[in-house]
Amino acid sequence: MIRALFHATTLPNASAPYNVLHLKVYYPAAPTNSDAERMSGVIPADKTSVPMPVVIFFNGINVGIESYHWLAVKLAEANIVTVMYTHVAETLPGVIGLTPAIDLSKVKPDTYGSGATCPAIQPILNSLMQLNDDEKSPLCGAMDLNHIILGGHSAGGTVALQNAQFFAQVKSVFAYAGHTMASTMLGFEAGTVLKVGDKSVMLMRGDRDGVIAASRARYGTEGQEKDPVEKTFDEACQPSAGEEAFDVILQGANHFSIAHPLDETTGRFFLDMEMTRPTDEVREQIASLVLAFIKKMEVRVGHAVIRKK
């Protein structure tokens, strides 16, 4: 049985009402059929595989966490606690929407690398520690908080890639349709790729991604042949000894293949290309790749091109 619990925390140095994170934590549960469970719906974690690693997953801009529910369940079924969260704040100056929380003051030529670009990570880690230490929590003692994996989609993937280097407990990072090319609007030179760090990383992308293709003007790379994710792999991923980096191209997949169901009233789905493979087939492939990456297993997949270093 897979269950989830909710938690809330606040962002430091943010103003109300845009300073609240609403967390949803997925985990494998072991029902005891007690009266308390039937009345509350709160079921303790299955402790047969504790302590379990934890994925913190960052959503794309204006993509609700419901679109990644399917992946959280897949990970929890594999005994990986998975955290997603909802944060409403500015996505662009004067524009309010769903965001993984980005501190743009840390994403400038003279500040990048000086600290985390996502102010949500430490409050989330603090919340997980609270849940792990609380005897009344269904997750008490269930999580390995020294084995954190950051993952994300689109801008959320960028957040994951940018921030793994700043937290010792983060062991690896994966992203779907995420890269670290820097916006010229923030003062970077055209074509700048920001470093990822030296931890294990997996980049995934579809070969029919219309959103990244339509966004190249942000990075001053219009008309260039090399994809921003490809450039990130080639120029920003330098794994240290014992670590690995993977660049995975999924044939027939697009920017939003990871999001299901997709809320077409928000976000920029209208920029995307049509998929040429069944959506459920692509999602199964994404889940298999993520699980293999986290558990360090070999995976054989068709309809994909994988580069490694």
VEXDREN-2710 file (C-alpha; in Angstrom, 1 decimal):
% VEXDREN-2710
k/r/px/py/pz
1/MET/0.0/0.0/0.0
2/ILE/1.3/3.5/-0.9
3/ARG/0.2/6.3/1.3
4/ALA/1.1/10.0/1.5
5/LEU/1.0/12.6/4.3
6/PHE/0.9/16.4/4.1
7/HIS/3.2/18.8/5.9
8/ALA/3.7/22.6/5.7
9/THR/6.7/24.8/6.3
10/THR/7.7/28.3/5.5
11/LEU/10.4/29.9/3.3
12/PRO/12.9/32.1/5.1
13/ASN/13.1/35.7/4.0
14/ALA/9.9/35.4/1.9
15/SER/6.8/37.5/2.5
16/ALA/3.3/36.2/3.2
17/PRO/1.3/34.8/1.5
18/TYR/4.1/33.6/-0.8
19/ASN/6.2/32.1/2.0
20/VAL/4.5/28.7/2.5
21/LEU/5.4/25.3/1.1
22/HIS/2.8/22.6/1.1
23/LEU/4.5/19.2/1.1
24/LYS/3.2/15.8/0.1
25/VAL/5.3/12.9/1.2
26/TYR/4.8/9.5/-0.5
27/TYR/5.9/6.2/1.2
28/PRO/5.1/2.5/1.4
29/ALA/2.8/1.7/4.2
30/ALA/2.1/-1.3/6.4
31/PRO/-1.6/-1.2/7.7
32/THR/-2.3/-2.6/11.2
33/ASN/-6.1/-2.3/10.7
34/SER/-6.3/-0.4/14.0
35/ASP/-9.3/1.9/14.9
36/ALA/-6.9/4.9/14.8
37/GLU/-6.0/4.1/11.2
38/ARG/-9.6/3.7/10.1
39/MET/-10.6/7.0/11.8
40/SER/-7.6/9.1/10.6
41/GLY/-6.4/7.5/7.5
42/VAL/-2.9/7.7/8.8
43/ILE/-1.0/4.5/8.3
44/PRO/2.6/3.8/9.5
45/ALA/5.4/3.3/7.0
46/ASP/6.4/-0.3/6.1
47/LYS/9.7/-0.7/8.1
48/THR/10.9/-3.8/6.2
49/SER/13.3/-1.8/4.1
50/VAL/14.3/1.1/6.4
51/PRO/16.0/3.4/6.3
52/MET/14.7/4.4/2.8
53/PRO/16.4/6.9/0.5
54/VAL/14.4/10.1/-0.2
55/VAL/13.7/11.8/-3.5
56/ILE/12.9/15.5/-3.4
57/PHE/11.2/16.3/-6.7
58/PHE/10.8/19.8/-8.2
59/ASN/7.9/20.5/-10.4
60/GLY/8.1/22.6/-13.6
61/ILE/6.7/26.1/-13.7
62/ASN/2.9/26.1/-13.5
63/VAL/2.8/22.3/-13.5
64/GLY/1.0/20.9/-10.4
65/ILE/2.4/18.1/-8.4
66/GLU/-0.7/16.0/-9.4
67/SER/1.0/15.5/-12.8
68/TYR/3.9/13.7/-11.1
69/HIS/1.8/11.6/-8.8
70/TRP/2.3/8.6/-11.0
71/LEU/6.1/8.8/-10.6
72/ALA/5.9/9.3/-6.8
73/VAL/3.8/6.2/-6.5
74/LYS/6.3/4.2/-8.7
75/LEU/9.2/5.4/-6.5
76/ALA/7.4/4.6/-3.3
77/GLU/6.6/1.1/-4.5
78/ALA/10.3/0.7/-4.8
79/ASN/10.9/1.8/-1.2
80/ILE/12.0/5.3/-2.0
81/VAL/10.2/8.0/0.0
82/THR/9.3/10.8/-2.4
83/VAL/8.6/14.4/-1.5
84/MET/6.8/16.9/-3.7
85/TYR/5.5/20.3/-2.8
86/THR/3.3/23.2/-3.9
87/HIS/4.6/26.7/-3.8
88/VAL/2.8/29.8/-5.2
89/ALA/4.9/32.8/-5.8
90/GLU/6.4/35.0/-8.6
91/THR/7.6/33.0/-11.6
92/LEU/8.6/36.1/-13.4
93/PRO/8.6/39.7/-12.1
94/GLY/4.9/40.5/-11.4
95/VAL/3.7/37.1/-12.6
96/ILE/2.3/34.7/-9.9
97/GLY/2.2/31.0/-10.5
98/LEU/3.4/27.6/-9.4
99/THR/7.2/27.5/-8.9
100/PRO/9.8/25.3/-7.3
101/ALA/11.2/28.5/-5.6
102/ILE/14.2/30.1/-7.2
103/ASP/16.4/32.8/-5.7
104/LEU/17.4/34.7/-8.8
105/SER/20.0/36.7/-6.7
106/LYS/22.0/33.5/-6.6
107/VAL/21.8/33.0/-10.4
108/LYS/23.9/35.8/-11.6
109/PRO/27.4/35.9/-13.0
110/ASP/29.0/37.1/-9.8
111/THR/26.9/35.0/-7.4
112/TYR/26.3/31.6/-9.0
113/GLY/28.1/28.9/-6.9
114/SER/28.0/30.9/-3.7
115/GLY/25.0/29.1/-2.3
116/ALA/21.8/27.3/-3.1
117/THR/19.6/28.8/-5.7
118/CYS/16.5/27.1/-4.3
119/PRO/15.5/28.4/-0.8
120/ALA/12.9/25.5/-0.4
121/ILE/15.5/22.7/0.0
122/GLN/16.7/23.4/3.5
123/PRO/13.1/23.9/5.0
124/ILE/12.1/20.6/3.3
125/LEU/15.1/18.8/4.8
126/ASN/14.2/20.3/8.2
127/SER/10.6/19.0/7.8
128/LEU/11.8/15.5/6.9
129/MET/14.1/15.5/9.9
130/GLN/11.1/16.4/12.1
131/LEU/9.0/13.7/10.6
132/ASN/11.8/11.1/11.0
133/ASP/12.4/12.0/14.6
134/ASP/8.8/12.3/15.8
135/GLU/7.6/9.1/17.5
136/LYS/4.0/10.0/16.5
137/SER/4.9/10.4/12.8
138/PRO/4.1/7.4/10.5
139/LEU/7.6/8.0/9.0
140/CYS/9.4/7.9/12.3
141/GLY/12.8/6.3/11.7
142/ALA/11.9/5.3/8.2
143/MET/14.0/7.7/6.1
144/ASP/17.8/7.8/5.4
145/LEU/18.3/11.5/5.4
146/ASN/22.0/11.0/4.5
147/HIS/20.8/9.6/1.1
148/ILE/18.9/12.3/-0.6
149/ILE/18.3/12.4/-4.4
150/LEU/17.2/15.6/-6.1
151/GLY/15.0/15.2/-9.2
152/GLY/12.9/17.5/-11.3
153/HIS/11.1/18.4/-14.6
154/SER/11.8/21.4/-16.8
155/ALA/12.7/24.4/-14.6
156/GLY/12.4/22.0/-11.6
157/GLY/15.1/19.8/-13.3
158/THR/17.2/22.9/-13.5
159/VAL/16.7/23.6/-9.8
160/ALA/17.7/20.0/-9.0
161/LEU/20.9/20.2/-11.2
162/GLN/21.9/23.6/-9.7
163/ASN/21.6/22.6/-6.1
164/ALA/22.9/19.1/-5.6
165/GLN/26.4/20.5/-5.1
166/PHE/25.4/22.5/-2.0
167/PHE/24.1/19.7/0.2
168/ALA/26.4/16.9/1.4
169/GLN/23.4/14.5/2.0
170/VAL/22.5/14.7/-1.6
171/LYS/24.1/11.8/-3.4
172/SER/22.7/12.1/-6.9
173/VAL/20.5/14.2/-9.2
174/PHE/18.2/13.5/-12.2
175/ALA/16.3/15.8/-14.5
176/TYR/13.8/15.4/-17.3
177/ALA/13.9/18.3/-19.8
178/GLY/16.1/20.3/-17.5
179/HIS/19.4/22.0/-18.2
180/THR/21.7/24.6/-16.8
181/MET/22.0/27.1/-19.6
182/ALA/21.9/30.6/-18.2
183/SER/19.6/33.4/-19.2
184/THR/21.2/36.4/-20.9
185/MET/18.6/38.5/-19.0
186/LEU/20.4/37.7/-15.8
187/GLY/23.7/39.1/-17.2
188/PHE/25.3/35.9/-18.6
189/GLU/27.0/35.8/-21.9
190/ALA/25.2/33.9/-24.7
191/GLY/25.7/30.1/-24.5
192/THR/26.8/30.1/-20.9
193/VAL/26.3/26.7/-19.1
194/LEU/26.4/26.7/-15.3
195/LYS/28.2/23.9/-13.5
196/VAL/26.3/21.0/-12.0
197/GLY/28.9/19.7/-9.6
198/ASP/30.7/16.4/-9.3
199/LYS/27.9/14.1/-8.2
200/SER/26.2/11.3/-10.2
201/VAL/23.7/12.9/-12.6
202/MET/21.2/11.6/-15.2
203/LEU/19.8/14.0/-17.8
204/MET/16.7/12.8/-19.7
205/ARG/15.0/14.5/-22.7
206/GLY/12.7/13.8/-25.5
207/ASP/13.6/14.2/-29.1
208/ARG/10.3/16.1/-29.7
209/ASP/10.8/18.7/-27.1
210/GLY/9.2/21.9/-28.5
211/VAL/9.4/23.9/-25.3
212/ILE/13.2/23.9/-25.0
213/ALA/13.5/24.5/-28.7
214/ALA/11.2/27.5/-28.4
215/SER/13.1/28.9/-25.4
216/ARG/16.6/29.2/-26.9
217/ALA/16.3/33.0/-27.2
218/ARG/16.7/33.1/-23.4
219/TYR/20.2/31.7/-23.7
220/GLY/21.3/33.4/-26.9
221/THR/21.5/30.1/-28.8
222/GLU/18.9/30.5/-31.5
223/GLY/19.9/28.6/-34.6
224/GLN/22.5/26.5/-32.9
225/GLU/22.4/22.8/-33.5
226/LYS/23.4/21.5/-30.0
227/ASP/20.5/21.0/-27.6
228/PRO/20.7/22.8/-24.2
229/VAL/20.5/19.5/-22.4
230/GLU/23.2/18.1/-24.6
231/LYS/25.4/21.2/-23.8
232/THR/24.8/20.7/-20.1
233/PHE/26.0/17.1/-20.3
234/ASP/29.0/18.0/-22.4
235/GLU/30.1/21.1/-20.6
236/ALA/28.7/21.1/-17.0
237/CYS/28.6/17.5/-15.9
238/GLN/32.0/16.4/-14.5
239/PRO/31.4/13.5/-12.1
240/SER/34.1/12.8/-9.6
241/ALA/35.8/9.4/-9.2
242/GLY/33.2/6.7/-8.5
243/GLU/30.3/8.9/-9.9
244/GLU/28.7/8.7/-13.3
245/ALA/26.8/11.0/-15.7
246/PHE/24.2/9.9/-18.2
247/ASP/22.5/11.7/-21.1
248/VAL/19.4/9.9/-22.2
249/ILE/17.4/10.8/-25.3
250/LEU/13.9/9.2/-25.4
251/GLN/12.7/8.8/-28.9
252/GLY/9.2/10.0/-29.6
253/ALA/8.9/11.8/-26.2
254/ASN/8.3/15.5/-25.8
255/HIS/8.7/18.1/-23.0
256/PHE/5.7/17.1/-21.0
257/SER/5.9/13.3/-21.4
258/ILE/6.7/13.0/-17.7
259/ALA/3.5/15.0/-16.7
260/HIS/0.3/12.9/-16.6
261/PRO/-2.4/14.0/-16.5
262/LEU/-1.3/17.3/-17.9
263/ASP/-3.3/20.4/-16.9
264/GLU/-3.6/22.2/-20.2
265/THR/-5.0/25.4/-18.6
266/THR/-1.6/26.4/-17.3
267/GLY/2.1/26.2/-18.4
268/ARG/3.4/26.3/-22.0
269/PHE/2.3/23.0/-23.3
270/PHE/1.1/24.7/-26.5
271/LEU/4.8/25.0/-27.6
272/ASP/5.4/21.3/-27.5
273/MET/5.5/18.8/-30.4
274/GLU/3.3/15.8/-30.7
275/MET/4.6/12.6/-29.2
276/THR/5.1/9.6/-31.6
277/ARG/4.9/6.9/-28.9
278/PRO/2.2/5.9/-26.4
279/THR/2.4/8.1/-23.3
280/ASP/2.1/5.3/-20.9
281/GLU/5.0/3.5/-22.6
282/VAL/7.2/6.6/-22.3
283/ARG/6.3/7.1/-18.6
284/GLU/7.2/3.5/-17.9
285/GLN/10.5/4.0/-19.5
286/ILE/11.2/7.2/-17.5
287/ALA/10.3/5.4/-14.2
288/SER/12.6/2.4/-15.1
289/LEU/15.5/4.8/-15.9
290/VAL/15.1/6.7/-12.6
291/LEU/14.9/3.6/-10.5
292/ALA/17.9/2.0/-12.3
293/PHE/19.8/5.2/-11.7
294/ILE/19.0/5.5/-8.0
295/LYS/19.6/1.8/-7.3
296/LYS/22.6/1.7/-9.5
297/MET/21.3/-1.1/-11.7
298/GLU/21.9/-1.8/-15.3
299/VAL/18.9/-1.1/-17.5
300/ARG/18.1/-2.1/-21.1
301/VAL/15.7/0.2/-22.9
302/GLY/14.6/0.5/-26.5
303/HIS/13.7/3.7/-28.2
304/ALA/16.5/5.6/-26.4
305/VAL/20.0/6.8/-26.9
306/ILE/22.2/6.8/-23.8
307/ARG/25.6/8.5/-23.4
308/LYS/27.7/8.0/-20.4
309/LYS/30.8/9.5/-18.8
END
